[in-house]
Amino acid sequence: MIAIRLPKEIELRLTTLATSTGRTKSYYVREALLKHLSKIENIYMSEQRRQSTRAGSPRPAAAKTAPKRRSPK
């Protein structure tokens, strides 16, 4: 379980999308995370590795691969 705060504009867009399609807001948040989490991990983990390398620290373990998306119902 996770709770997030969204800007009002994003919350309104999400609510409108969910209402118009009959899906839940959670469904769309989950889909967005599954689609973009690997990209975000790569960006931030690369930066962390660069900083660790500059500081002489050993390289951190690679992030696990994100699970495959489930097909929409």
N, C-alpha and C positions, 0 to 999 in steps of 0.2 A: 504494500500500500504506500502511496506517495501522494502528497498534497503539494500543489504548486500555485504560485500567484502569477497571474497573467495580466498584462495591461488590458484595460477595459476594451480597447479596440479588438484585440486578439480574442478575448473572451466572447465578445459579440459575434465575431466572425465564426468562431467555433460553435457557438450556440445556434446560429443561423444554419450552418452546414448540417449539424446534427438533426435539427428540427426538420429541415427540408428533405433529408435523406432517410430519416427514420432510424439512424444509427445513434449510438451514444457518443458523448464528447470523449469519453475514455477510449473508445474505439479509435477515434482519429488521433488522439494524443499518442496512443500506443503505436499506430501505424507510422506516424511521423518519427518517433524515436527509433523504431526498427529500421526505417529507411535511412536515417541520417546518423545514427550513433557511431557506426564504424568510421565514418568520415571525421567526426568530431574527435573520436579517440585518436585517430592517426595524427591529426593536427596537434593536439595537446601532448600526446606522448612523444612526438618528434621534437617538440619544443623542450620538453623535459629532458630528453636524451641529449639535446644540444647543450643545455645548461649543465647537465651532469658531466658531460665530456669536457666542457670548458673548466669545470671545477676539479677534474681529475677523478670523479667518482666512477665506479663501475656502471656499465649499462644496465638499466632496469629490465625486468622481464617483459616480454611482449604481451600486449593485451590479447585476451581470448577473442576468437572470431565470434561475431554476433550470430545468434541462431537464425535460421532461415525463416522468412515471413510465412505466416499461415495464410491460406487462401481465404478471401472474404466469404462470409456465409451467404 
